[in-house]
């Protein structure tokens, strides 16, 4: 049985339209906490928390230090540079972009 509706057709992106900056160069993305997501310190647990609607995420290690810099004004490259200076010898350049990309996929960063 065939459908009476025509098949959806999507045009490829125009060649003259540039890719968004974050797709051309992921380190140029300026991450910020998504609406409704808050970063808080819990003195009882002595750790940072991400407060989401109906959910709390307990952060480990230096995750709070990374997310505290996600204010929309710094690029990923800038965050990596700051953390590299603060934590010399740490694998910041490898781990931080992947960490932020994962949080973006979850919808916790914009």
C-alpha positions as CSV (number, residue, x, y, z in Angstrom):
1,X,0.0,0.0,0.0
2,X,1.5,3.3,-0.9
3,X,1.1,6.6,1.0
4,X,-0.7,9.5,-0.6
5,X,1.9,11.9,0.9
6,X,5.0,12.7,-1.1
7,X,8.3,11.6,0.4
8,X,10.0,14.3,2.4
9,X,12.9,15.9,0.6
10,X,15.6,17.8,2.3
11,X,17.9,20.0,0.3
12,X,21.6,19.8,1.0
13,X,23.0,22.9,2.7
14,X,24.0,25.6,0.3
15,X,27.6,25.5,-0.6
16,X,27.9,29.3,-0.1
17,X,26.6,29.0,3.5
18,X,29.4,28.6,6.0
19,X,29.2,26.0,8.8
20,X,28.5,27.3,12.3
21,X,31.7,28.2,14.1
22,X,31.3,25.4,16.6
23,X,31.1,22.8,13.8
24,X,34.1,24.2,11.9
25,X,36.2,24.4,15.0
26,X,34.9,22.8,18.2
27,X,37.4,24.6,20.3
28,X,35.8,28.0,19.2
29,X,32.5,27.0,20.8
30,X,31.7,29.2,23.9
31,X,29.9,26.8,26.3
32,X,27.4,28.0,28.8
33,X,25.1,26.1,31.2
34,X,21.8,25.4,29.7
35,X,18.7,27.1,30.9
36,X,17.6,25.6,34.2
37,X,21.0,24.1,34.9
38,X,22.9,25.4,38.0
39,X,26.4,24.8,39.3
40,X,26.5,24.7,43.1
41,X,28.9,23.7,45.8
42,X,27.6,21.3,48.5
43,X,29.5,21.8,51.7
44,X,28.0,18.7,53.3
45,X,29.3,16.5,50.5
46,X,32.3,18.8,49.9
47,X,31.8,18.6,46.2
48,X,30.3,20.5,43.3
49,X,26.8,19.6,42.0
50,X,25.0,20.3,38.8
51,X,21.3,21.0,39.6
52,X,19.0,20.1,36.8
53,X,15.2,20.0,36.7
54,X,14.3,17.0,38.9
55,X,17.9,15.8,39.0
56,X,21.1,16.3,40.8
57,X,24.5,15.3,39.3
58,X,27.4,15.0,41.7
59,X,30.6,16.2,40.1
60,X,33.9,14.5,40.7
61,X,37.5,15.7,40.5
62,X,37.9,19.1,38.8
63,X,34.6,19.0,36.8
64,X,33.3,21.9,38.9
65,X,36.4,23.9,37.9
66,X,35.7,23.2,34.3
67,X,32.0,24.0,34.4
68,X,32.6,27.1,36.5
69,X,34.3,28.6,33.4
70,X,31.4,27.7,31.1
71,X,29.8,31.2,31.2
72,X,29.5,31.8,27.4
73,X,32.4,34.2,27.4
74,X,35.2,31.7,27.0
75,X,35.9,29.4,24.1
76,X,36.8,25.8,24.7
77,X,40.4,26.7,23.7
78,X,40.4,29.5,26.3
79,X,39.0,27.2,29.0
80,X,41.7,24.6,28.2
81,X,44.4,27.3,28.3
82,X,43.3,28.5,31.7
83,X,43.1,25.0,33.2
84,X,46.4,24.0,31.6
85,X,48.0,26.9,33.5
86,X,46.2,26.0,36.7
87,X,46.9,22.3,36.5
88,X,50.2,21.8,34.7
89,X,50.8,18.3,33.5
90,X,47.1,17.3,33.6
91,X,45.7,16.0,30.3
92,X,43.4,19.0,30.0
93,X,43.7,19.4,26.2
94,X,42.5,15.9,25.7
95,X,39.9,15.4,28.4
96,X,38.1,18.8,28.7
97,X,36.8,19.1,25.1
98,X,35.4,15.6,25.2
99,X,33.9,16.2,28.7
100,X,32.2,19.4,27.4
101,X,31.0,17.7,24.2
102,X,29.4,15.0,26.3
103,X,27.6,17.5,28.5
104,X,26.4,19.3,25.4
105,X,24.9,16.0,24.0
106,X,23.1,15.6,27.3
107,X,21.6,19.1,26.8
108,X,23.3,20.5,29.9
109,X,25.5,23.0,28.0
110,X,24.6,25.3,25.1
